[in-house]
Amino acid sequence: MKRVVILVMAVFMMSVSIPVIAAEMTKEQKNECLLASKGCMTEVDTIQKKIKKLDGEIKKGTKVYSPEELKKLNAKLKETEDLLDKIIGGNP
């Protein structure tokens, strides 16, 4: 009887933990440094590299990011592209 109870408890615990693990994996796929400037103390990128990263994150779409987060990433991409244009073009 104890084995059955332990087995049922183990199955229950595993079924509860799997969605939590899946949610954490999705969050890990997000680039928090680009999205919210979190965890990027050691990252220093060139403007071109930042544009490439932002574009890659945007391409992940709604599978990883919410619509609001995608708007933020698109705004940061435009801002970074504008900065690059100013540097290259020399326009203030």
Secondary structure, DSSP 8 states (H G I E B T S, - for coil): -HHHHHHHHHHHHHHHHHHHHHHHHHHHHS-HHHHH--S-TT----HHHHHHHHHHHHHHGGGTS-HHHHHHHHHHHHHHHHHHHHHHH---
